Amino acid sequence: MTTDVAVHDGTAPREETRLAGHDPAGRKKALQSLAYAITGMALLLGFWWLGGYLIRNDPSMFAFADFAPAPAISRFVDMVASGEAWAMTWPSLQRVIQGMLIAIAIGVPVGILIGRLAVLREITNIPFQFLRMISPLSWMPLAVMAFSTWDGAIVFLIAIAAVWPILFSTAAGLRRVEPDWFKVARNLGARPWHMLFTIILPAISQDILTGVRLALGVAWIVLVPAEYLGVTSGLGYAINDARDTLEYDRLAATVIVIGIIGFALDFACQQAIARLSWHRS
């Protein structure tokens, strides 16, 4: 009886077809997305090649000819093969991870507090908005004086840049949670810790990750100029060193590394957000 109903209403065949990977609409959409991505990258490479061509044929700009795609990509391949790309990336990743962990440890709890307590939200709104609008790099002189190591100063700059998107996204997510959920939880005898781990964090997990994604983008941008400080490792140092030694192919290749790593980090955040979506089928 159950089998007949499933066959007649069409549910089972559609589900089996989808699970078997024979969904024509999904396949068409995936191919279309791939075509758009390839087109976009082709346009980017085309503009890059055109810029390199114009530089190479301009006597006043000829010294920068190695910015062109051919020498830059060739140097990028050499850097990957030799391990140089990973050697310059790992110190930067460590600093970003440390700064992001600090930003999450501060931003999520404070965001929950200002999302739950209207009085605290009103008190902190103007000071937080004021601090948020200060460029993170403006804190560089203070960071250099306050921390005994260059690494500590860089991690501080990354953390202070990343904390605001996480904090505000967390607070905004909590304000959208249905108030009746808290009433029901209190009526069932839930304690604050129960409410935190069974209602608040599951309900705002997607908002937190969205804030982390935004914060990671800001942190990745701040990283390079922050590593112009006294460190002798990392992507920012590699950019500065290539500029000083006039190795413009290495500079362009390092830019490619920065873009690839940043894209990969953002894609990982996107996938995590999609998995936590409340609107998934």
N, C-alpha and C positions, 0 to 999 in steps of 0.2 A: 504493500500500500504506500509506504513511504517513498519507495523508488519510483512508483508511478507518478506520484504528485510532483516529485523533483523533476521528472522528465517532462511532464506536461507544462509546468510553469516556466521551464527553461532555465532554472537556477543552476542545476548541476552541470549541464553542458557548458554554460558560460564560465562557471568557476573552473571546470576542468581545462577548458581552452585557455583561460588566463594563466592558470598554474603551469600549464605545459609550455607556455611562452609563445602561443600562437595568437596573440591579441593583435589583430591588424592595426587597430587605431593606435595602440601603444607603440608598436614598431614604427609606424609612420611618424608619430611624434618624435620618437628617439632619432630617427634618420633626419628629420627636419632640424632638430636641435643641433645634431652633428654638422649638418650642412651650414647652418648659421655660424657655428663656431669656426669652421674652416674658412668661411668667407671673411669673418672678422679678423682672423689671424693673417689671412692673405692680404687684406687691406693694410693691416698694421705693418707687415713686412714690406709692402709696396711703398708706403710712406717713408719707412726707414731707409729703404734702398734709394728712394728719390732724394732724401736729405743727404745721404752719404755721397750720392753722385754730384749734387750741387756743391758740397764742401770740397770734394776732390778736385773739382774744376774751377774753384775759386782760389786764386793765388794767395789771397790774404788768409784763407782758412785751410790751406793744404796740409798744415801740420796736424790737423785733427781728422785726417782721412781714415784713420783706423777705427773711427766710430762706426764706419759702414758695416752692414750685416756680415759680409764675407770674413773679414779679419776678426770681428767680434765673435762670431759663432765658432770659427776655427779655434780661437783662444779658449772659448768656453769648453769645447770638447776636450782640449788639452788639460784644462784645469780639472775637469771631472775625472779624466783618465788617471791623472797623477795624484788625485786625492786632495789637491789644493782647495777645490771648492768646498769640500766637507770640512777641511781644517779651518777655513775662515768662517764657515757657517756655525759650527758647533759652539764656540764661545758666545756668539750672538744669541743663539737659541737658549743657552743657559741663562743669560741675562734677561731675556724676554720672559722665560718661564718663571724665574724668580720674581720679577716685577709683577707679572700677572697673578701669581699666587698671593702676593701681598695685597694687590688690588682687590682680588676676590675675597680674601679674608676680611678686608675692611668694608668693601662695597656692599656685599650681600647682607651682613648683619645690620649695618646702618640703613640700608635700603628697606629692610623689613621693618625696622623701628619707625622710620618716617612714613612708611606706607600704612602702618597700623595706628600710629598715634597722631591725630590731627594737630594737636598742640605742638608737638615736636616738629612736624612738617612745616607749620607756619613760622616757627622760630628759626629754622635752618634754611628756609627757602632762599632768602636774599643772600646770606653769607655763602651758601653752596653755589648759587648761580654766579656770584661774583668770582669765587675761586675757580670755578669751571672755565670761565672765560679768559683766565690768565694762561698765556702760552706756557706749556711745560718747560720749554727751554729757558724761560725767564728765571727759573729756579736754579739754573746751572751754577752761578757763583755761590749761592747758598749751599748747594749740594757739595761743591768742592771743599768748602770750609767745614761742613758738618761731618763729612765722612773721611775716614782715614785712608781709604783705598779708592782708586778710580772706579773699580767695579761697583763698589757700594754706591757711589754717586750716580752711576748710570742706571743701576737698578731702581734707585729712588726716583729718577726722572721718568722712567718707564711706569713705575707704580702710580705716580701722581698724575700721569697722563691717562692711565687706564682706569682709574678708580671711578671717575664720574659717569661714564656710560653704564658701568655695571650697577652703580648705586641708583641712578635714576631709572634705569630699566627695571630693576628689582622693585623699586617703590611703585612704579606705574603698574606693573603686573599685579602686585598685591592689592592695589586699589580697585582692580577690576574683578577680584574674586567675589563671588556671591556672598553677601553678609549672612544669609540664612545658613550657610555651611557652618559658620562659627556658632550660631545659635544652637543648631542641632548638636554639635560637638559638646558644647557646654551642658546641654540638657542630658547628654549621655555620660556626663562626668569626666570629660576629657580635661587633662591638665595642660598647662602651657606647652610642655615638651611634646605631649601627644599632638596638640594642634599644630605645632611647628613641623613635625616630621610626617604626619598623616594628612594634613590639609595644606598648610602654607607652602612648603617646599615642593610637593608634587604639583600643586596648582601653578606655581610661578617658575617651574624649572625651565620652561621654554623661554620665558622672559629673561631669566638669568643668562641662559646661553646666548640669547640675542644680544644682551649687553656685553657678554664676553667677546662675541664676534666683533662688535663695534669697537670695543676696547683693544682687541688684538690688532685691528687695523690701525688705530691711533698709535699703539705701542710700536708697531713695526715701522711706522713713519718716523717716530721720534728716535728710534734706535740708531739710525745712521748718523745724524748730527751729534747725538750724545756720545757716540764712539769716536768722535773727533777729539775727545779729551785724551788724557795721557796714556790710554791703553795701547798695547802693541799686538792686538788680536781682534778679530771680528770683521764683519762686513764693512762697517763704517771706516775702520782703520785701513782696510784693503782699498776702499775708494780713495781715501786721502793719500795713501802711499802711491797708488797708480797715477794719481794726478801729479804728485810731486816728482815722480820719475818719468813723466811724460809717456807712460805706457797706456795709450788710449784704448787699444784693443783689450787690455786687461781690465780697464775701467768699465768699458761697455759690457764685457763678459761678466763682471761682478754685478752690474745692474741686472743682467739676465738672471743670475743666481738669486738676487734679492726678490725679483718678481716671481720666480718659480716657487721659492720657499713661501713667500707671502700668499700666493695663490693656493698652495697646498694647505696651509693653515686655515685659510678662510673656507676652503672647500670642506675640510674636516668639521669645522663649526657648522656649516650648512647642513651636512649630513646628520650631525647630532641633533640639530634643531628639528629636522624633518622627522627623525625617529621619535621625538617627544611631542609631535604635533597632536593636539586633541582632535583634529579634524581628519585624521587618517581613517580610511575605510577599514 
